């Protein structure tokens, strides 16, 4: 398989590796310092495997004090640091730097407290997303953000990327469900952001850090909001013979004042892949389907389900099915959450995009993606959080073919530009990482990017944390030829389409 080193900009240093390892061994067990190529290989990429590079060193601290010591050593000697959780990221945000330390938070995996009275959980950053809900379940509580990778992804990574999931429409993203974090700066200082209250004095640094992709600090602990399990939940499967009808139905649901717990759309290729993999009961001849879940008090849910059913039929649904049992409901959602691995069975490789658009343009953007895919000769399966306009086009390709990856990257760039043209943005939950650096040049002006860099410098003046990720340099944007192109200067979608 063909891969390339990731395009992040590097920070050079002349520190001797063996001497640095000896310094680390005064702070950590030798088995928690990985330096041989065989030990480093598992860390060369995250889930965005099209870019790969071997880290200089991998360090696995077991305590906050050890992590502080590692950061202080790196800061003193000018060594860049990349934090890594479970490696499930899809934008290259946790990709290592060839001359830097990869700081794995895998051993920070303890749930420190479940507080049912205050409906919160205190956890270390390496705790798996789903493990929080499992620990809270005996108290009738759960943690709302549920990315598709929740079996494996960690809370620290969720905070870094501001992860969402199929229920983010009603319950919000990670930023809406984190009460506080303990974070290490590049100098090894431990700071607490947020608190038990709904608001506090000063800048909202907790919101700033959430979604900052590891550029500002490294989270070691978080206090998470827990919610009561809903009394009941019901799910509708709405089947459509055209993408346009499904897109219109999404807009109609929201405009009618309904707020589903989840509202997801899949196109025909995604439907066929998921059904062959999970056997969820999806109609393989449908052009599109919507999964719509309502939760809450039983009477309200029943009323909302009937309103949604009527809306779907009014928008042209050929059939609307209600999951009759909890097992059937979970099966429908299992198909949606397994779509990514299911699509992986159709092709040697696929490239998962992530952009967000206004809901009213769903059908138009899907037509635009289909036109672009035809131009590049590549198949695309679409699955996305329709309720908040978060698209996940999956571009199928074969990395063993010399020109496939280049075509995929070019198509991906065109899809992101399309999202911007329609008044959207280049990411909804996967982050920028290294994958969308050029897209940032399209979306923001030089003045706006300069402000981003000023915020970065306030936390990390030498740029040692996750160097070259998320925020492109002005030089890069100038070389890309898009320094002054951004959302305000692109044609308005009502004036020019594709």
C-alpha positions in Angstrom: 0.0 0.0 0.0 1.3 3.5 -0.9 1.5 6.0 1.9 3.1 9.4 2.3 4.6 11.3 5.2 2.1 13.8 6.6 2.4 17.4 5.4 2.7 19.1 8.8 5.5 21.5 9.2 8.4 20.3 11.3 10.4 21.7 14.2 14.1 20.9 14.1 16.3 20.1 17.2 19.7 18.5 17.7 19.0 16.6 20.9 20.8 13.2 21.1 18.1 10.4 21.4 20.1 8.1 23.7 21.0 10.9 26.1 17.3 12.0 26.2 16.1 8.5 26.8 18.5 8.3 29.8 16.9 11.5 31.2 13.5 10.0 30.7 14.4 6.8 32.5 15.0 8.9 35.7 11.2 9.7 35.6 9.6 6.6 34.0 9.9 2.9 33.8 12.1 1.7 30.9 9.2 -0.3 29.5 7.2 2.9 29.1 9.8 4.5 26.8 9.6 3.0 23.3 12.4 3.7 20.8 13.0 0.8 18.5 11.4 0.8 15.0 9.4 -2.3 15.9 8.0 -0.6 19.0 7.3 2.7 17.2 5.5 1.2 14.2 2.0 0.9 15.8 2.1 4.6 16.4 3.0 5.8 12.9 -0.6 6.8 12.0 -4.1 7.3 13.4 -7.2 6.1 11.7 -6.5 8.5 8.8 -3.9 6.0 7.5 -3.1 7.7 4.2 -0.3 9.6 6.0 2.3 7.7 8.0 5.5 8.7 9.8 7.6 7.0 12.5 7.8 9.0 15.8 11.2 9.8 17.3 10.2 8.4 20.6 6.9 7.1 22.3 6.5 7.8 26.0 3.6 6.3 28.1 3.4 8.1 31.5 1.3 6.5 34.2 0.8 9.5 36.4 0.2 13.3 36.0 3.6 13.9 37.7 5.4 11.7 35.1 3.6 13.5 32.2 4.6 16.8 33.7 8.2 15.7 33.9 8.2 14.6 30.3 6.7 17.9 29.1 9.3 19.9 31.2 12.2 18.0 29.6 10.8 18.5 26.1 10.1 22.2 26.7 13.6 22.8 28.1 15.2 21.1 25.1 12.9 22.3 22.3 11.5 18.9 21.4 8.0 18.9 19.9 5.3 16.8 21.5 2.2 15.1 20.1 -0.4 13.7 22.5 -2.3 10.6 21.5 -5.3 8.8 22.9 -6.7 5.7 21.2 -5.6 6.7 17.7 -9.1 6.7 16.3 -8.9 10.2 14.9 -9.8 10.7 11.2 -7.9 13.9 10.3 -4.4 13.1 11.3 -4.5 15.1 14.5 -2.5 12.5 16.5 0.0 11.7 13.8 3.5 11.8 15.2 6.3 14.1 14.2 9.5 12.5 13.0 11.8 14.3 15.4 9.3 14.6 18.3 7.9 12.7 21.3 4.6 11.0 21.0 3.0 11.2 24.4 0.5 8.3 24.7 -2.2 8.8 27.4 -3.2 5.1 27.2 -2.4 4.5 30.9 -4.6 7.3 32.1 -7.6 4.9 32.0 -9.2 5.2 35.4 -12.7 6.4 36.2 -12.1 8.3 39.4 -15.6 9.0 40.6 -19.3 8.7 39.6 -21.3 11.4 41.4 -25.0 10.6 40.9 -26.2 13.4 43.1 -24.5 16.0 41.0 -24.9 14.0 37.8 -21.2 14.0 36.8 -18.3 11.7 36.3 -14.6 12.5 37.0 -12.4 10.5 34.7 -8.8 10.4 33.4 -8.3 11.3 29.8 -7.5 7.8 28.5 -10.9 6.4 29.6 -13.0 5.1 26.7 -16.1 7.0 25.8 -18.5 4.0 26.2 -16.9 3.1 29.5 -18.3 6.3 31.1 -21.9 5.3 30.2 -21.3 1.8 31.4 -20.1 3.0 34.8 -22.9 5.4 35.1 -25.7 3.0 34.1 -26.3 1.5 37.6 -27.3 5.0 38.6 -29.7 5.5 35.7 -27.3 7.9 34.0 -25.3 8.1 30.9 -22.8 10.2 28.9 -24.5 11.7 25.8 -21.8 12.2 23.2 -21.5 9.0 21.2 -19.1 9.0 18.3 -19.2 5.9 16.1 -15.8 4.9 17.6 -17.1 5.1 21.2 -16.1 1.5 21.9 -12.4 2.6 21.5 -12.1 6.4 21.4 -11.0 8.2 24.6 -12.3 11.2 26.5 -9.1 13.1 26.0 -9.3 12.6 22.2 -13.0 13.5 22.3 -12.1 16.8 24.0 -9.3 17.5 21.6 -11.6 17.1 18.6 -14.9 18.2 20.2 -16.4 14.9 19.1 -20.2 14.5 18.4 -22.1 11.4 17.4 -25.5 10.4 16.3 -27.2 12.0 19.3 -25.4 15.4 19.1 -28.4 17.1 17.5 -30.4 17.1 20.8 -27.7 16.7 23.4 -24.8 18.7 21.9 -21.1 18.0 21.2 -18.4 17.3 23.7 -18.1 21.0 24.5 -21.7 21.0 25.8 -21.0 18.0 28.1 -17.7 18.8 29.8 -17.8 20.7 33.1 -14.1 21.0 33.7 -10.6 19.7 32.7 -7.2 19.4 34.3 -4.7 20.3 31.6 -0.9 20.3 31.3 0.8 23.1 29.5 3.9 22.6 27.4 5.9 23.7 30.4 4.4 21.0 32.6 2.1 23.3 34.6 -1.2 21.8 35.7 -4.2 24.1 35.3 -7.9 23.6 35.9 -10.4 25.0 33.4 -14.1 25.2 34.1 -15.8 24.1 37.3 -18.9 22.7 39.0 -21.0 25.8 38.1 -22.6 26.7 34.8 -20.5 29.8 34.5 -17.4 31.4 36.0 -15.6 34.7 35.8 -12.9 35.4 33.2 -12.6 34.0 29.7 -14.2 30.7 28.8 -11.0 28.8 28.4 -12.7 25.5 28.7 -14.6 26.1 25.5 -11.5 27.3 23.8 -9.5 24.2 24.7 -12.3 21.9 23.7 -11.7 21.2 20.0 -8.2 22.8 20.0 -6.7 19.5 18.7 -3.9 19.3 21.3 -2.4 22.6 20.2 -2.9 24.4 23.6 -2.4 21.7 26.2 -2.8 18.1 27.1 -5.8 17.0 29.1 -5.1 14.5 31.9 -8.5 14.6 33.7 -12.1 15.7 32.9 -15.4 16.1 34.8 -18.2 15.2 32.5 -21.9 15.9 32.6 -24.2 12.9 33.0 -27.8 12.8 31.9 -30.7 10.6 33.2 -31.5 7.8 30.9 -34.7 8.7 29.0 -37.9 7.0 30.0 -38.3 5.7 26.5 -36.9 5.9 23.0 -38.5 5.2 19.6 -36.9 5.0 16.2 -38.4 5.5 12.8 -36.8 4.2 9.5 -38.0 6.4 6.6 -37.4 5.1 3.1 -37.0 7.4 0.1 -36.7 6.9 -3.7 -34.6 10.1 -4.1 -32.0 12.0 -2.2 -33.9 15.2 -2.8 -36.9 13.9 -0.9 -34.8 12.7 2.1 -33.0 16.1 2.3 -36.3 18.0 2.2 -37.7 15.7 4.9 -34.7 16.6 7.2 -35.4 20.3 6.8 -39.1 19.8 7.3 -38.6 17.9 10.6 -36.4 20.7 12.0 -38.6 23.6 10.8 -41.7 21.9 12.4 -40.0 22.3 15.8 -39.1 18.7 16.4 -35.7 18.0 18.0 -34.9 14.3 17.5 -32.3 12.7 19.7 -30.8 11.5 16.4 -31.5 12.2 12.7 -29.2 10.3 10.3 -29.2 9.9 6.6 -27.5 7.2 4.4 -27.4 7.0 0.6 -27.9 3.9 -1.5 -24.2 2.7 -1.5 -24.0 3.2 2.3 -27.3 1.4 2.8 -26.2 -1.6 0.7 -22.8 -1.9 2.5 -24.3 -1.6 6.0 -27.1 -4.1 5.3 -24.7 -6.7 3.9 -22.5 -6.3 7.0 -25.0 -6.0 9.8 -28.3 -7.2 8.4 -30.1 -4.4 10.1 -33.2 -4.6 8.0 -32.4 -1.7 5.6 -34.1 -1.6 2.2 -31.2 -2.2 -0.3 -33.2 -0.7 -3.2 -33.7 2.7 -1.5 -32.1 5.8 -2.8 -31.8 7.1 0.8 -33.0 6.4 4.3 -33.4 8.4 7.4 -33.1 7.2 11.0 -35.1 9.4 13.3 -35.1 8.7 17.1 -37.2 10.5 19.7 -36.6 10.0 23.4 -38.0 11.3 26.6 -41.3 10.9 28.4 -43.5 8.2 26.8 -46.5 10.3 25.9 -44.3 13.0 24.4 -42.3 10.5 22.4 -45.4 8.8 21.0 -46.8 12.2 19.9 -43.4 13.3 18.3 -43.1 10.0 16.5 -46.5 10.4 14.9 -45.7 14.0 13.9 -42.4 12.8 12.3 -44.1 9.9 10.5 -46.6 12.3 9.0 -43.9 14.7 7.9 -41.9 11.9 6.2 -44.9 10.8 4.2 -45.7 14.4 3.3 -42.2 14.7 1.9 -42.5 11.6 -0.3 -41.4 8.7 1.8 -42.3 5.4 0.2 -42.5 3.7 3.6 -42.0 4.6 7.3 -41.2 1.8 9.7 -41.3 2.0 13.5 -38.9 -0.2 15.4 -41.3 -2.4 17.4 -38.8 -3.6 20.0 -35.7 -2.3 21.7 -33.7 -5.0 20.0 -35.0 -3.9 16.6 -34.2 -0.2 17.5 -30.7 -1.1 18.5 -30.2 -3.1 15.3 -31.2 -0.1 13.2 -28.6 2.0 15.0 -26.0 -0.7 14.8 -26.2 -0.6 11.0 -25.6 3.2 11.0 -22.7 3.0 13.5 -21.1 0.2 11.5 -21.3 2.0 8.2 -17.6 2.9 8.1 -16.2 -0.6 8.5 -19.0 -1.9 6.3 -17.9 0.4 3.4 -14.4 -0.8 4.0 -15.5 -4.2 2.7 -16.4 -2.6 -0.7 -12.9 -1.4 -1.6 -9.3 -1.9 -0.5 -9.3 1.6 1.0 -11.6 4.5 1.6 -11.0 8.1 2.6 -13.5 9.6 5.1 -14.3 13.2 4.6 -16.0 15.5 7.2 -17.7 18.8 6.3 -20.8 20.7 7.5 -23.4 22.6 5.5 -26.7 24.3 6.2 -29.4 21.6 6.2 -31.5 23.2 3.4 -28.7 22.4 1.0 -28.3 18.7 1.7 -29.8 17.5 -1.5 -27.9 20.0 -3.6 -24.6 19.2 -2.0 -25.1 15.5 -2.5 -25.8 16.0 -6.2 -22.6 18.1 -6.3 -20.6 15.4 -4.6 -22.0 12.8 -7.1 -21.0 15.1 -10.0 -17.5 15.6 -8.6 -17.1 11.8 -8.0 -18.0 11.1 -11.6 -15.4 13.6 -12.8 -12.7 11.9 -10.8 -13.9 8.4 -11.6 -14.3 7.4 -7.9 -17.3 6.0 -6.0 -18.5 7.8 -2.9 -20.8 6.5 -0.1 -22.5 9.1 1.9 -23.5 8.8 5.6 -24.0 11.8 7.9 -25.6 13.5 10.8 -28.4 15.0 8.7 -29.9 16.9 11.6 -27.0 19.2 11.9 -25.7 19.1 8.3 -22.5 17.1 9.1 -21.5 15.2 6.0 -19.3 12.1 5.9 -18.6 11.2 2.3 -16.5 8.0 2.1 -14.4 8.0 -1.1 -13.5 4.5 -2.3 -10.1 3.8 -3.8 -7.1 1.5 -4.0 -3.9 2.8 -2.5 -1.9 0.3 -4.5 -2.7 2.2 -7.7 -0.2 4.9 -8.3 -2.6 7.7 -9.0 -5.6 6.8 -6.8 -4.5 8.6 -3.6 -3.7 11.8 -5.5 -7.2 11.7 -7.1 -8.8 11.0 -3.8 -7.1 14.0 -2.2 -8.1 16.2 -5.1 -11.7 15.1 -4.9 -11.7 15.6 -1.1 -10.4 19.1 -1.5 -13.2 19.8 -4.0 -15.8 18.5 -1.6 -14.5 20.8 1.1 -14.7 23.8 -1.2 -18.2 22.8 -2.1 -19.1 22.9 1.6 -17.6 26.4 2.0 -19.4 27.6 -1.1 -22.8 26.5 0.4 -22.1 28.5 3.6 -20.7 25.6 5.6 -17.3 24.7 7.0 -14.6 22.1 6.4 -15.1 20.0 9.5 -18.0 19.1 11.8 -16.3 16.8 14.3 -13.2 15.1 12.9 -11.1 18.2 13.2 -8.5 19.8 10.8 -5.4 17.8 11.8 -3.1 17.7 8.8 -5.8 16.6 6.4 -7.6 19.9 6.0 -4.8 22.4 6.4 -5.3 23.7 2.9 -9.0 23.9 3.5 -8.3 26.3 6.4 -6.6 28.5 3.8 -9.8 28.6 1.8 -12.1 29.3 4.8 -10.2 32.0 6.7 -8.4 35.2 5.8 -4.8 36.0 6.8 -6.1 38.3 9.6 -8.3 35.5 11.0 -5.5 33.0 10.8 -3.1 35.5 12.5 -5.6 35.6 15.4 -5.5 31.8 15.6 -1.8 31.9 15.8 -1.8 34.6 18.5 -4.0 32.3 20.7 -1.7 29.4 20.1 1.3 31.6 21.0 -0.3 32.6 24.3 -0.4 29.0 25.4 2.7 27.6 23.5 5.0 30.4 22.3 7.5 28.1 20.6 4.8 26.0 18.9 6.0 22.7 20.4 2.6 21.1 21.0 1.2 19.2 17.9 3.4 21.3 15.6 2.1 22.0 12.1 -1.5 20.8 12.8 -4.9 22.4 12.6 -3.8 26.0 11.9 -1.8 26.5 8.7 1.0 29.0 8.5 0.5 32.1 6.3 3.3 31.0 4.2 1.6 27.7 3.5 -1.6 29.4 2.5 0.3 31.8 0.2 2.0 28.8 -1.5 -1.4 27.1 -1.8 -2.6 30.3 -3.5 -5.6 30.9 -1.3 -4.5 33.3 1.3 -7.3 35.8 0.8 -10.1 33.4 -0.2 -12.6 32.7 2.5 -16.3 32.2 3.2 -17.2 35.9 2.9 -15.7 36.1 -0.6 -16.9 32.9 -2.1 -20.1 33.2 -4.2 -23.3 33.0 -2.1 -25.0 29.7 -2.7 -28.2 31.4 -3.9 -26.2 33.2 -6.6 -23.9 30.4 -7.9 -24.0 26.7 -7.2 -21.2 24.4 -8.2 
